């Protein structure tokens, strides 16, 4: 789903397609996590002496080359359609939005107007791909895991989905359907509050900052992980009732970061999770085998449960 939306190409990962690219992304994530944890790897003689540096450079080149190849293919496709090239009329941002193009096509169509280089486009697409697959998988997994522990919330999710889809387990959700899935969205956001896909956010201070009597100097790197809410330890989707959201500071909830460096795909991520989970809960109910606080989360680059998402899945009789 992510590759088709971002790059307009099907990876066929579940049937073994583009396995080299997928394996490279997984391996790079593991290596980045190791690099963050072990300071001795910051020394280039050790980083390259143990072979990790050379492997890292090779995998980065391979993934970048794959994206460059896709960019070239999409550019040719747009030129064949008369949307790019010397004869094409320059596309405005409003026209691009109306066309509902995939992410890479939008960047290519707006390349001239925004003075984007091919490498600028590659970086944006790589960001979307690297940060958009494990994060949504983590968010959906923890949502299913929490709903498996709270049958009262799961019943409300089922009731909302059954009402919207009228018992049809095969119909694809529309944009209107996704907007109506308000309780499912609250459940997703509450899972992200308790188990954020990216558990640690780092920022460099632009000025001296005083926090509870401690002065943090300018240029210091700080790591944020906000957890304190009215019912901090509970899975409580009503944290996201409209009136409660309006009463909170906008930076009280930042699973997608905040400010000028927030997540470029946060709205897409919520829509993607609602799409997949609405399909899942139309057909199944779940029961968590190891409820919270068991199955300790592991704060790697992307938050993961230490024992996987252990749930029992039951087919729903209401699904047709």
CORHU-V497315 format. One record per pair of residues at least 6 apart in sequence whose C-alpha atoms are under 6 Angstrom apart, sorted by the first residue. I is the first residue (numbers start at 1). GAP is how many residues later the second one is. Records with the same first field share a line. If there is no record, write none. Layout:
BEGIN
I: GAP  GAP
END
This chain:
BEGIN
4: 6
5: 97
6: 96  97  98
7: 97
8: 94
11: 6  7
24: 35
33: 268
35: 6
41: 6
47: 6
48: 6
78: 6
79: 6
82: 6
135: 62
138: 59
139: 58
143: 45  48
145: 143
147: 7
148: 138  139  140
149: 139
157: 27
167: 152
169: 113  150  151
186: 51  54
187: 50
190: 47
196: 59
197: 105  106
198: 104
200: 24  25
201: 22  23
202: 20  21
203: 18  19
204: 15  16  17
205: 13  14  15
206: 12
207: 11
208: 8  9  10
209: 6  7
256: 7
282: 37
283: 33  36
284: 30  31  32
285: 28  29
286: 26  27
287: 24  25
288: 23
289: 21  22
295: 10  11  12
296: 9  10
297: 7  8  9
298: 6  7  8
END
